[in-house]
């Protein structure tokens, strides 16, 4: 089935159910990689809220007075009728007090007495229940304004109240005073903490949204379901236990420190690879991936070693001319020349450039330096002659190429091969990127033999390998894949 048809088929199957565990795993992976996002947003949020609180701080001053209100005509007799009257008046005042303070009459009289067009203050009053005791407060950004407004209210209040409850007298218990300091303090800590929490929360929400929408390949089932491709093998991540002294950390089946599960996964890959190779009559095989660091070079090297252990003669060619690394992976230190030198010389027998890997039936065609003009060299017609000459020298020729998701080199080489082995690191590239890269390789009309899932989640007690490596020279925009 063509890749475009695969995309249409996947797009028509309806929305995919959300796997909570997978989302959490994806979220954790993204969080570890982009932890700086919520931290940065938290710092920015704290700084913004703190700065806002600092700049918007306005000192507030309070002036207050406590007084009693008594009817002018009240009298005290043995029956206590005067007290009863004052109590009724107090209750009535307690009800009408807020309305009187906010009335147009009070406001206009205040502004007239103060000689202003607006009041720079907030007035509030509170009556003590069942008494004629009142607490009057005025708050303002100016201590002088708060005092003057309160003092003026006390002076004109009897005149305003006369329209409602009749004549009254105000007896001051605690007269108003000019505030010496604001009652509110400049506080940036609490807003900064709030801003930091909001910033971190926003960052985590962004990463969670990314994890919900990001579709990657993590299991063999994903390879089949999301890519509609055959998974030839799943290699778990290899880790070495910490020990004192130097130990061999070469990621190779020849390393005695490599776990049995790692070696078994490579053997399983070899068995499936041989089955596909026989079916397709494939002798020259391209190994590629979508992104740098997915482990294609390590897969190519260990597959070559495993085929050698099975009795096949293998030539392993380093066609990653920007970043040759096969020799390092296999621990080969002898100086050698590779494809770049063959292409530059335009002559010479490729067989003369092959170097053996000690103790195996694997030979390498690999140089020590990056090519000066890899794009031009990979498109050279002589490359086809080199690959053709190598066909007659071994049972299998494995070509390690650059990532096809970034560069067009792999497609040019794929046209010279019999099959493509595609390496996918679990949870690395997104599905659409993988499919685009495989589609790009398929333009060479070379069949995809299958995929290898690298860094797959291993069962308890098992190990795998880490295929990440240096790809600093893949950044040039002029060398990126076209089309």
Secondary structure, DSSP 8 states (H G I E B T S, - for coil): --HHHHHHHHHTS------HHHHHHHHHHHHHHTHHHHHHHHHHHHHHHHHHHHHT----EEEEEEEEEEETT----TT-HHHHHHHHHHHHHHHHHHHHHHSHHHHHHHHHHHT-SS--SEEEEEE-TTSSEEEEEEEESSHHHHHHHHHHHHHHHHHHHHHHH--EEEEEEE-----SS-SS----HHHHHHHHHHHHHHHHHHHHHHHHH--B--SHHHHHHHH---EEEEEEB------SS------STT-TTS-HHHHHHHHHHHHHHHHHHHHHT--EEEEEESSTTSSHHHHHHHHHHHHHHTT--EEEEE--TTS--HHHHHT--S----HHHHHHH--S-GGGG-EE-TTSSEEEE--SS--SSHHHHHT-THHHHHHHHHHTT-SEEEEE---TTT-SHHHHHHTTSSEEEEEEETTSSBHHHHHHHHHHHHTTT--EEEEEEEEE---TT--B-------GGG--GGGS---
